[in-house]
Amino acid sequence: MATLKELERKVDVLDLEQSFKEACNNQEFACLVKSLHLDPKKAMQKTSQLENAIEEKRNCSLCKGIYMCKNAYIGHLVIPEVKEETLYFTYKPCKYQQQVYKKEEEQKKKVRMKDIDMKDKKQIPIIKWLDTFYEEYDPTQNKKGLYLHGSFGSGKTYLISALLNELHETKNVSVSIVYFPEVLRSLKDFDDFSYKMKELMNTDILLLDDIGAEKVTEWGRDEILGTILQERMNNNRTTFFTSNLNLKELEEHLSLSNSGVDKVKARRIIERIKQLTTDLELIAENKRN
């Protein structure tokens, strides 16, 4: 005789199968599942998330500006991707959010520590850490940077950029603030490869902004990121990171390249980041709203 738990599991499976069958009546859903080349049994386990991805894509097609965004994360939409026959969901910026990022790129080149708004109490621990770093900064000493992760639009890049610009202007420190996904794209330009790599490896302080937002490849992870971090470790150069992922989530992200799963190489990157930084979290109001 079947136990109560076994009966409950059978009911759950039947419910999943029914939900999946109903979802497949929607042409958009059926086309999405087909395009992912995913085993129907695996797709069935993610029916609600796939339906959500379709809804967010539909929201974007009707949207007239970021102020109208109806998605879970303002200015982003969830994208389903299959790696090694496993289905993952990642957030990508919409065209309006990309414009916001472009404006922020210009802003972070100018922001100084006096521009930081002290009203958000959730930022205070981070601001104190940055103040201490600034006061104690000595180019002759090996000083750890910061791995600052947390919610979308919480001001992670703004805060670190303010510190780095202040150090550059008042203490003549060479700094580079770079959006990591764009770095990987730009480094594919072979003519400029050597110069850019030298800058990333040798600048006094480097901020790799939004690590974890890039599409992972073996080349980007091992040849670019791994080389930069190893060189900076060897020469005691301070490195900062911002990310929407904590280190555990980043490790999972880095393990999944277009060539398959490689947890060993992902772990190697994470260990380098840990040696280079202090790990802090910032969960605050989305200032981009």
C-alpha positions in Angstrom: 0.0 0.0 0.0 1.3 3.5 -0.9 2.2 5.8 1.9 0.7 9.2 2.3 4.0 10.9 1.2 4.1 8.7 -1.9 0.5 9.6 -2.8 1.3 13.3 -2.3 4.3 13.0 -4.6 2.1 11.4 -7.3 -0.4 14.2 -7.0 2.4 16.8 -7.3 3.7 15.1 -10.4 0.2 15.0 -11.9 -0.2 18.7 -11.1 3.1 19.5 -12.8 2.2 17.5 -15.8 -1.2 19.2 -16.1 0.3 22.7 -15.7 3.0 22.0 -18.3 0.4 20.6 -20.7 -1.7 23.7 -20.3 1.3 26.0 -20.7 2.3 24.2 -24.0 -1.1 25.3 -25.4 0.5 28.8 -25.5 2.5 29.1 -28.7 5.1 31.4 -27.1 5.7 28.9 -24.3 5.9 25.9 -26.7 8.3 27.8 -29.0 10.5 28.8 -26.0 10.8 25.2 -24.8 11.6 24.1 -28.3 14.3 26.8 -28.8 16.0 25.8 -25.5 16.3 22.1 -26.7 15.4 21.0 -23.2 14.1 17.7 -22.2 10.3 18.2 -21.6 10.6 16.5 -18.2 13.2 19.1 -17.1 11.2 21.9 -18.6 8.1 20.7 -16.7 9.9 21.3 -13.4 10.4 25.0 -14.4 7.0 25.7 -15.9 6.1 28.7 -13.7 9.6 30.3 -14.2 9.4 29.9 -18.0 5.9 31.4 -18.0 7.4 34.3 -16.0 10.2 34.8 -18.5 7.6 35.0 -21.3 5.6 37.5 -19.3 8.6 39.7 -18.7 9.6 39.6 -22.3 6.1 40.7 -23.2 6.2 43.5 -20.7 9.4 44.8 -22.3 7.9 44.7 -25.8 5.1 47.0 -24.6 7.2 49.2 -22.4 7.7 52.9 -23.3 10.3 53.7 -20.6 12.0 52.4 -17.5 9.4 54.3 -15.4 6.8 51.9 -16.8 8.7 48.7 -16.0 6.4 45.9 -14.7 9.1 43.3 -14.2 10.4 41.9 -10.9 13.7 43.9 -11.1 13.2 47.4 -12.5 14.9 47.7 -15.9 15.8 44.0 -16.2 14.2 40.9 -17.7 14.8 37.3 -16.8 16.4 35.2 -19.5 16.3 31.4 -19.5 19.5 29.7 -20.7 20.5 26.0 -20.9 24.0 25.0 -19.9 25.1 21.3 -19.8 21.4 20.3 -20.1 20.5 22.4 -17.0 18.1 25.3 -17.1 19.2 28.6 -15.5 17.6 32.0 -15.3 19.6 35.2 -15.4 18.7 38.9 -15.4 19.7 41.1 -18.3 19.3 44.9 -18.6 16.6 46.2 -21.0 17.4 48.9 -23.6 16.2 51.6 -21.2 18.4 50.3 -18.3 21.4 50.2 -20.7 20.9 53.9 -21.2 20.8 54.4 -17.4 24.1 52.4 -17.2 25.6 54.6 -19.8 24.8 57.8 -17.8 26.1 56.1 -14.7 29.4 55.4 -16.5 29.8 59.2 -17.0 28.7 60.0 -13.5 31.1 57.5 -11.7 34.0 59.3 -13.4 33.1 62.5 -11.6 31.6 61.5 -8.2 33.7 62.3 -5.1 33.2 61.3 -1.4 31.6 64.7 -0.6 28.8 63.7 -3.0 27.8 60.6 -1.0 24.3 60.9 0.5 24.4 59.9 4.2 20.6 59.6 4.5 20.5 55.9 3.6 21.4 54.2 6.9 21.9 50.8 5.2 24.9 52.4 3.4 26.6 53.7 6.6 28.7 50.5 7.3 30.0 50.6 3.8 30.8 54.3 3.9 32.7 53.9 7.2 34.7 51.1 5.6 35.5 53.4 2.6 36.4 56.3 4.9 38.8 54.1 6.9 40.4 52.8 3.7 40.9 56.4 2.5 42.5 57.6 5.7 44.8 54.5 6.0 45.7 54.2 2.4 49.4 53.8 1.9 50.8 52.8 -1.5 53.8 51.0 0.1 51.5 48.6 1.9 49.5 45.7 0.7 45.9 46.7 1.4 42.8 44.6 0.6 40.1 46.0 -1.6 36.4 45.2 -1.3 34.0 42.7 -2.8 30.8 44.6 -2.5 27.7 42.6 -3.5 24.0 43.2 -3.0 20.7 44.3 -4.5 20.2 46.0 -7.9 20.6 49.8 -7.8 21.8 50.0 -4.2 24.7 52.3 -5.0 27.6 49.8 -4.9 29.4 51.3 -7.9 28.7 54.9 -6.9 30.2 54.4 -3.4 33.4 52.7 -4.6 33.8 55.1 -7.5 33.6 58.1 -5.1 36.5 56.6 -3.0 38.7 55.8 -6.1 38.1 59.3 -7.6 39.0 60.9 -4.2 42.2 58.8 -4.0 43.1 59.8 -7.6 42.5 63.5 -7.1 44.0 64.0 -3.6 46.7 61.3 -3.4 47.6 60.9 -7.1 46.7 57.2 -7.1 46.2 55.6 -10.5 42.8 54.0 -10.7 40.8 52.2 -13.4 37.0 51.8 -13.1 35.7 49.3 -15.7 32.4 47.6 -16.4 33.6 44.0 -16.5 31.2 42.6 -19.3 32.3 45.5 -21.5 36.0 44.8 -20.8 35.6 41.2 -22.1 34.0 42.6 -25.3 36.6 45.2 -25.8 39.5 42.8 -25.3 38.4 40.9 -28.3 39.9 43.8 -30.3 43.3 42.2 -30.8 45.0 45.5 -31.7 44.3 46.9 -28.2 44.6 43.7 -26.2 48.1 44.1 -24.8 47.7 47.7 -23.8 44.4 47.1 -22.0 45.6 44.0 -20.2 48.7 45.9 -18.9 46.4 48.7 -17.6 44.1 46.2 -15.8 47.0 44.4 -14.3 49.2 47.3 -13.3 46.9 50.2 -12.2 47.3 51.0 -8.5 43.6 50.3 -7.8 41.2 48.5 -10.1 37.4 48.3 -9.8 35.9 45.4 -11.8 32.3 46.6 -11.8 29.3 44.1 -12.1 31.3 40.9 -12.2 28.8 38.1 -12.7 26.8 39.9 -15.3 29.1 38.6 -18.2 28.5 35.6 -20.3 31.0 33.0 -19.1 33.6 31.5 -21.5 36.8 29.7 -20.7 38.7 32.5 -22.4 37.1 35.2 -20.3 37.3 33.3 -17.0 40.7 31.7 -17.3 42.8 33.7 -19.7 41.4 37.2 -18.9 40.0 37.3 -15.3 42.3 34.6 -13.9 45.4 36.3 -15.4 44.4 39.8 -14.2 43.7 38.6 -10.6 46.9 36.5 -10.4 49.1 39.3 -11.6 47.5 41.8 -9.2 48.0 39.3 -6.3 51.6 38.8 -7.2 52.3 42.5 -7.2 50.1 43.4 -4.2 47.8 45.7 -6.2 44.5 46.6 -4.6 41.4 45.3 -6.4 37.7 46.1 -5.9 34.6 44.3 -7.2 30.9 45.0 -7.4 28.3 42.3 -8.1 24.7 41.4 -7.7 25.9 37.9 -6.7 27.5 36.8 -3.5 30.7 34.8 -3.7 28.8 31.4 -3.6 26.5 32.5 -6.4 29.5 33.9 -8.4 31.3 30.6 -8.1 28.3 28.8 -9.5 28.1 31.4 -12.3 31.8 31.1 -13.2 31.6 27.3 -13.2 29.2 27.2 -16.2 31.0 28.2 -19.4 30.0 27.5 -23.0 32.4 24.5 -22.8 30.7 22.9 -19.8 30.9 22.8 -16.0 34.3 23.4 -14.4 34.0 23.9 -10.6 37.8 23.6 -10.0 38.6 26.7 -12.2 35.7 28.6 -10.8 36.9 27.9 -7.2 40.4 29.1 -8.2 38.9 32.5 -9.2 36.9 32.7 -6.0 40.0 32.0 -3.9 41.9 34.8 -5.6 39.0 37.2 -5.0 39.0 36.2 -1.3 42.7 36.9 -1.0 42.3 40.3 -2.7 39.2 41.6 -0.9 37.0 42.0 2.2 33.5 40.6 1.5 30.6 43.0 2.4 27.0 43.1 1.4 24.8 46.1 0.6 21.0 45.6 0.5 19.3 49.0 0.0 16.6 50.8 -1.8 16.9 50.8 -5.6 18.1 54.3 -6.3 17.5 53.8 -10.1 13.7 53.7 -9.7 
